[in-house]
């Protein structure tokens, strides 16, 4: 039975991805910063799903936190540390937390798991469209999402033949963050006439994990927003 580890899998897109693999009958481990939340969500999903506490903003704790994970076939890291942080009202504390989680934390998680990747294993790291389409207050978010692109290229070389790819979604219309907003931004500028959906993000994640010819790729899931 294949094992999928979703770091940041207790809510939103991460939970949707974890639910997908659980429904397929695979073994799934999902994480949250809070152990009780991770365990609660794992129980709600059911099947061969377990929950762990992992905090990417504390990289020194990641090795111990992931000790229960023995083998990994598919690794997805969706966890983010995101807050508006513009140049004019710059918060060093917020910036350090974001960079630590999404650069150092991502790297330490992959480093810790490297001896445990099964043959044919694959990795998907989540970035975001702010990498290519900055918005007011996205300075740090744009920078760390750019770092994710750099990570997939170097990790694909260092971990070969393990495949490493990045997924950069735009606004996800039915996600908890946006589904209750009557007119989310960007909708009218999207050629498909709507935001992308959580199901589409999950489908893209599965594609990157399973298509054995795709490696070191930045996949933009934006409904064509970048050409509008």
C-alpha positions in Angstrom: 0.0 0.0 0.0 1.5 3.3 -1.1 2.1 6.0 1.6 1.3 9.7 0.9 2.6 12.3 3.4 0.8 15.6 3.2 2.6 18.3 5.3 -0.1 20.9 5.9 -2.9 18.4 5.3 -5.3 19.3 8.1 -7.2 22.0 6.2 -7.9 23.6 2.9 -6.1 22.3 -0.1 -3.9 20.0 1.9 -6.9 18.2 3.4 -8.6 17.9 0.0 -5.4 16.2 -1.3 -5.2 13.9 1.8 -8.9 13.0 1.3 -8.3 12.1 -2.3 -5.6 9.6 -1.5 -7.5 8.1 1.4 -10.5 7.5 -0.9 -8.1 5.7 -3.3 -7.4 3.3 -0.4 -3.8 4.4 0.2 -2.1 5.0 3.5 -2.0 8.7 4.3 -0.2 10.8 6.9 -1.3 14.4 7.3 0.2 17.0 9.5 -0.8 20.2 11.4 1.2 22.3 13.8 -1.2 21.0 16.5 -1.2 17.3 17.2 -4.8 17.2 18.4 -6.0 18.9 15.2 -4.1 16.5 13.0 -5.4 13.5 14.8 -9.0 14.9 14.7 -8.9 15.5 10.9 -7.3 12.1 10.3 -10.2 10.5 12.3 -12.8 12.5 10.3 -11.3 11.3 7.0 -11.1 7.7 8.2 -9.4 4.8 6.5 -5.6 4.3 6.8 -5.0 8.0 7.8 -2.9 9.2 10.7 -2.1 12.6 12.0 1.2 14.1 13.1 2.3 17.5 14.5 4.9 19.2 12.3 5.8 22.9 12.5 7.8 24.0 9.5 8.5 27.3 11.1 10.6 25.4 13.7 13.0 23.5 11.4 15.0 22.2 14.4 12.0 20.2 15.5 11.2 18.6 12.1 13.5 15.5 12.4 11.9 14.4 15.6 8.4 15.2 14.5 8.7 13.0 11.4 10.4 10.1 13.3 7.2 8.0 13.1 7.3 8.2 9.3 9.2 5.2 8.0 8.7 5.2 4.2 7.2 7.7 1.8 6.0 7.1 -1.8 4.5 10.6 -2.3 5.3 13.8 -0.5 3.2 16.9 -0.8 4.1 20.1 1.2 1.3 22.6 1.1 2.0 24.3 4.4 2.4 28.1 4.2 3.2 31.0 6.5 1.5 33.9 4.7 0.8 37.5 5.8 0.6 40.8 4.0 4.1 42.3 4.3 4.8 45.2 2.0 8.1 47.1 1.7 6.7 50.3 3.2 5.3 48.5 6.3 7.9 45.8 6.6 7.8 43.3 9.4 11.1 41.5 9.9 9.4 39.0 12.3 6.7 38.0 9.7 9.3 37.8 7.0 11.6 35.6 8.9 8.7 33.3 9.8 7.6 33.0 6.2 11.1 32.4 4.8 11.9 29.9 7.6 8.8 27.9 7.0 8.7 27.8 3.2 12.4 27.6 2.5 14.3 26.2 5.5 11.3 24.2 6.7 10.6 22.7 3.3 14.3 21.8 2.8 14.6 20.2 6.3 11.5 18.1 5.8 12.8 16.8 2.5 16.3 16.3 4.0 14.8 14.4 7.0 12.8 12.1 4.7 15.5 11.5 2.0 16.6 8.1 3.4 12.9 7.0 3.6 11.8 7.7 0.1 10.7 4.5 -1.7 11.9 3.7 -5.2 9.9 5.8 -7.6 9.0 8.3 -5.0 7.9 11.8 -6.0 7.5 15.2 -4.4 5.3 18.2 -5.0 6.0 21.5 -3.3 3.4 24.2 -3.2 4.3 27.8 -4.3 1.7 30.3 -5.5 0.9 32.5 -8.4 2.2 35.6 -6.5 5.6 34.4 -7.8 4.6 35.7 -11.2 1.8 38.1 -10.4 2.7 40.2 -7.4 0.0 42.2 -5.6 0.2 44.9 -2.9 1.6 43.4 0.2 2.9 40.3 -1.5 6.6 41.2 -1.4 7.6 38.3 1.0 5.1 35.9 -0.4 6.4 36.5 -3.9 10.0 36.1 -2.8 9.4 32.8 -1.0 7.3 31.4 -3.9 10.2 32.2 -6.2 12.4 30.3 -3.8 10.2 27.2 -4.2 10.9 27.3 -7.9 14.6 27.3 -7.2 14.2 24.5 -4.7 12.6 22.1 -7.2 15.4 22.5 -9.7 18.2 21.8 -7.3 16.3 19.1 -5.4 15.5 17.3 -8.7 19.3 17.2 -9.3 20.3 16.2 -5.8 17.6 13.6 -5.3 17.6 12.0 -8.8 15.9 9.8 -9.8 13.3 11.0 -7.3 11.1 13.6 -9.1 10.5 17.0 -7.6 7.9 19.5 -9.0 6.2 22.7 -7.9 2.5 23.6 -8.2 1.6 27.3 -8.2 -2.2 27.8 -7.9 -3.9 31.1 -8.3 -6.9 32.0 -6.1 -8.9 28.8 -5.4 -12.6 29.8 -5.5 -14.1 27.1 -3.4 -11.3 27.0 -0.8 -12.2 28.0 2.8 -10.4 31.3 2.3 -12.5 32.3 -0.7 -15.7 30.3 -1.1 -17.9 32.6 1.0 -16.8 35.8 -0.8 -19.4 36.8 -3.4 -16.9 38.2 -6.0 -13.4 37.1 -5.4 -10.7 39.2 -7.0 -9.3 38.1 -10.4 -12.5 36.3 -11.5 -13.3 38.7 -14.3 -9.7 38.6 -15.6 -9.6 34.8 -15.8 -10.1 33.5 -19.4 -12.2 30.5 -18.0 -14.4 33.0 -16.3 -14.0 31.6 -12.8 -11.4 30.8 -10.3 -9.8 27.3 -10.2 -11.2 24.8 -7.8 -9.8 22.6 -5.1 -10.6 19.5 -7.2 -8.6 21.0 -10.0 -5.7 21.7 -7.6 -5.8 18.1 -6.3 -6.0 16.7 -9.9 -2.9 18.8 -10.8 -1.1 17.5 -7.7 -1.8 13.9 -8.6 -0.6 14.5 -12.2 2.7 15.9 -10.9 3.1 13.0 -8.5 2.4 10.3 -10.9 3.4 11.3 -14.4 6.9 9.8 -14.5 8.1 12.1 -17.3 7.5 15.3 -15.4 10.4 16.6 -13.3 11.7 20.0 -12.1 8.6 21.7 -13.5 6.7 24.8 -12.3 3.0 24.1 -13.0 0.8 27.2 -13.0 -2.8 26.5 -12.3 -4.5 29.8 -12.9 -7.3 29.3 -15.5 -5.1 31.3 -18.0 -4.8 34.3 -15.7 -1.2 35.0 -16.7 -2.2 35.6 -20.3 -5.1 37.9 -19.5 
